[in-house]
Amino acid sequence: MGVGSGGREWEVGKNGRMNGPVGQPTRGTTGTNRLRRNDRWIAASEAFRAASDPLVIDLGFGASGVTAFELAQRLRQKRADAEVIGLELDPARVATARTQLEDVRAGRTPFAADLPVSFARGGFEVPLPGGRRPAIIRAMNVLRQYDESDVADAWKRVASRLAPGGLLIEGTCNEIGRVASWVDVRPGGVPVRFTIALRLADLEHPSIVAERLPKALIHRNVPGERIHDLLVALDREWEHAAPLSTFGPVQRWLGMVSALKAQGVPVQGSKSRWRLGELTVPWETVSPAS
């Protein structure tokens, strides 16, 4: 059997080889623009921009190929040679996405007919012909049904398929993409950064992200854990910055970030990222206490 106790993942044949893709089926929930915040993170990443082969994998794209189409459309604006491959365990989902791709190729959708996208069956083993290795593997909303104890092995397995300097981006978001968070993981399964990305208009409290934390953190939002401390600090400084809401939610968010930095929270990035409703910290800032 494969990694984890959350259900049947794959079988090992008599020859000792794995039969079929590795992983557990997701619910398949997807939708237009659900992953737009993650798309723009990938497009701005050094791993993508500096890649000799800017191949990006949309792992577990779901019941529709739309997230792969949108990702390719946004990435091609940054690099004309970008390519996206969507992978799914379920052959029916792959077939659906390929049918959608036929419509794209025929010019029956808003996407460019030559959009650099393809679809294949695959899971954590990230099967690619010729030993090709992707610059980025995006796995959003994939590990939610797994046990927390499965996460480190999943990170290591998937990240082992990356090109040198590549990045696994693993996390989750709500159904309409307004609340998201993810972890950047390097080859070897080493987590390096944690990011939250929120729609600032009408935001009540940043801690709304608690319900959409990655599997490695979602059960750790309790006193004594670093992620809990961060979310408490976010809410506190968001309230303190309320007077800045006169100038709009972006200015309030910037005020919150500035206060956190003044208190020693190692917020990364620049105002151009913070204005998008993002906040990124080193993994050590939120890593589980035990």
N, C-alpha and C positions, 0 to 999 in steps of 0.2 A: 504493500500500500504506500501511498505517497505521504508527504508531509502533512501533519495536522490530524485532528480528531473530529473535525466538523463535518464529516461525511465522506463518501467514496470519492476519491480523486482520480486514481488511475490504477491499472492492474499491471503486474509484471508477468510476462510470459515465461515459458519454460526455458527460453534462451537467456533469461535474465534481463531482457530489454523491456522498456516501457512500451505498453500498447496504447496508443492514442494520446491526445493532448493532456497536459497536466493542469489540474485545477478543478474548482467547483463552479457550476453554472451560477451566474448572477441572475437577479430578477429581470434584467434586461431593460429597466426603466431608462428612458432617454428622452430627449426633446431638443427642439431648435434652440440654439444659444445657451444650452444648459452649462456648457464647459467653456464659455467665452473668457472667463477670468483666467482659467488655466491655460487656454490657448495663447493669450497675450504674454503670460509668464514664460511659456516655452519659446515663443518668438523672440523674446528679449534675452534669453539665457545664453551665456557664453558657450555652453555645451553645444547648442544648436548653431549659433552664429559662426563659431570657429571650426566647426566640424569639416573634415575633408570629404565626408559623405553625409550630407544632411538628411539622413533617413530617420523618420519618427514613426514609432509603433503606437497605435491606439489599441491597447490591450483590453479586451473585454468591452468592446464598443457598444454592445447591447442589441436590442431588437431592431434598431434602425442604424443605417450607416451615416446618419446626418452629422454626428460628432466628428467623424473622420473627414467628411467633406468640408465642414467648417474649419477644421484644423488646417487642412491643406490649403484652403483659400487664404487663411491668415498668414500661414508660413510663407507662401509663395510671394506675398507682398514684401517679405524681408529677403528671401533668397529664391531666385528663379529656379534653382536646381533642387529645391526641397521636394521630398517625397514622403507620403504617408501610406502605411499599410495597416489596415484594421484586422485584428485577430479576434476570433471568438471560438469557444468550445463547441457551440451548437451549430451543426451544419445547416440547419434551417435558417438561422440568423445570417450565416454567411451567404446563403442563396438569396435571401431577401435583399441584403446589401448589394449583391452583384446585380440584381434586377434594378435596384435604384441607380446603380452606376450606369447601366444601359441607358436609362432615361437622361442621365447627365451627359453621356457621350452623344446622345441624339439631340441635345440642345433643348430638352423639354423641362429644364429646371433653371433656377437663377444662377447655378454654378457654371463656371467655364467648362466647355465640352472637353478640353484637354487637361482637366484637373488631375494632378499627379497622385492618384489614389488607386489602391487595389485592396482586395479582401482575400483572406485565407483562413483556414481552420488552424487554431493553435491556442496554447495556454502559456503557463509559466515557462515552458521550455523555449518559447519564442522561436519557432522554426523559420529559418530563412535560407534560401538556396545559396550554395557556394560559400558557406561560411561567413556571409555578410553580417556585419554587426551594426546595430543602430546607434545613432548619436543620443537619441532620447527614447525612452519607453514610458508612455503615459498609462498609468493604471488607476483611473479614478472610479470610485464606487465598486471596486473589485473585491477588496478584503473585508467588507462589512460583515459578511456572514461567517467569517473565519473566527477561530479563537485567538485571543491576544497572544497566546503562546506560539501560534503559527507564524506570526508576522516576521520575525527575524529570519527564519528559514526561507520564507517567501521572498523577502527582500534579497537575500543572498542568491537564491536561485535565479530570479529574474535579472538582477543586476549583473550576473555572470555573463549575460549575453551582450552586454554593452560594449561599444568600442572604447578604447582608452580615452579617458576624459569625458565619457558619457555620463548620462544622468537618468536615473529612474525617478519618476515623479508619481508618488502614491498618496492618495487622499480621498476625500469625499466632498459632496456638495448637496444642497437641497434640490428639489425637483425642478425649480425654475432658475437655478444657478446664482441666486443672490447671496447665498451663504456658502462659503467653501473654505477648505483648509487642506494642506498637503505637506508632505515631507520630501525633500530632495535627498536621494540616496546615490552614493557613488558606487562604482564597481567594487565588489567585495561585500556589498550589503551594508556599507557604512553610511548612516544618516548624517547629514551635515547641516541642514537648515529646516526650519519649520515656518510656514507661511499661513496667515489667514487672509482671506480676500472677501470683502463685504460690500454690498451696495449701500452707500452712505445715505442716500435719500430715504428719509423716514426710519433710519436706524434708531432703535430705542436704546439698546445696550450691546456693546461688542461681544459680550459673553453669550449672545445667541449662537455663536459658533460652537458652543459646547455640545450641541446636539449633532454637529457635523464634523467632529474631530476624527482624525484617522484612527483606525483600530488600535494602534499602539498607544493612543492617548485617551480614547473616549471613556474608558473605565477608570481613568486616573484623575478625573476632575473632582477630587476630594481633598479636604485639608491635609497638609503635609506633603502634597505633591507639587512639583514645580509648575505644571500646567495650570493647576488651580490658582497658584499664586499669581501667575501671569494674567489670567482672566479676571481675577479680583482687581488687580492693578489697572487693567484696561477699563473696567467699569468705573472705578474710582476716578481716574483721570478724565474719562469721558464726561462724567458729571461735573467735575471741576471746570472743564472747558465749555460748559453749557453757554456762558455768555457769548462765546464766539459764534454760536449758531446764528446770531444776527447777520453774520457775514456768509452764512451757508454751512452745510455739513462738512464740506472739505476743509474749511478753516478750523472747524471744531476738531476734526480728526488730526490735522496737523498740530494743533495745540496739545492734544492728548499725546501724540508721539513725542513732541518736544519735551513734555513733562517727564515722560518715561525715560528718555535719554538722559535728562538732567539728574534723574535718580539712579542712574547707572545701569539701566536695562540696555543690553547691547543690541539695540535695534539696527538692522542693516538696511542698505539701500539708500535711496535719495528721495527728495520731495516728489520727483516725477513718478515714483512708484507709490509713495504714500498717498498722493492725490487720487490714486485709483482705488483707495480703500484697502490697500495692502499693508501688512505689517509682518516683517520677517525677522526672526531671531536665530542665532545658532542653536543647533539641536540640544546642546548641553543646557540651554536655558529652560527647556521643557521636558527633558528626558526623564523617564520614570525613576523614582527614587530607589526602587529595588526591582 
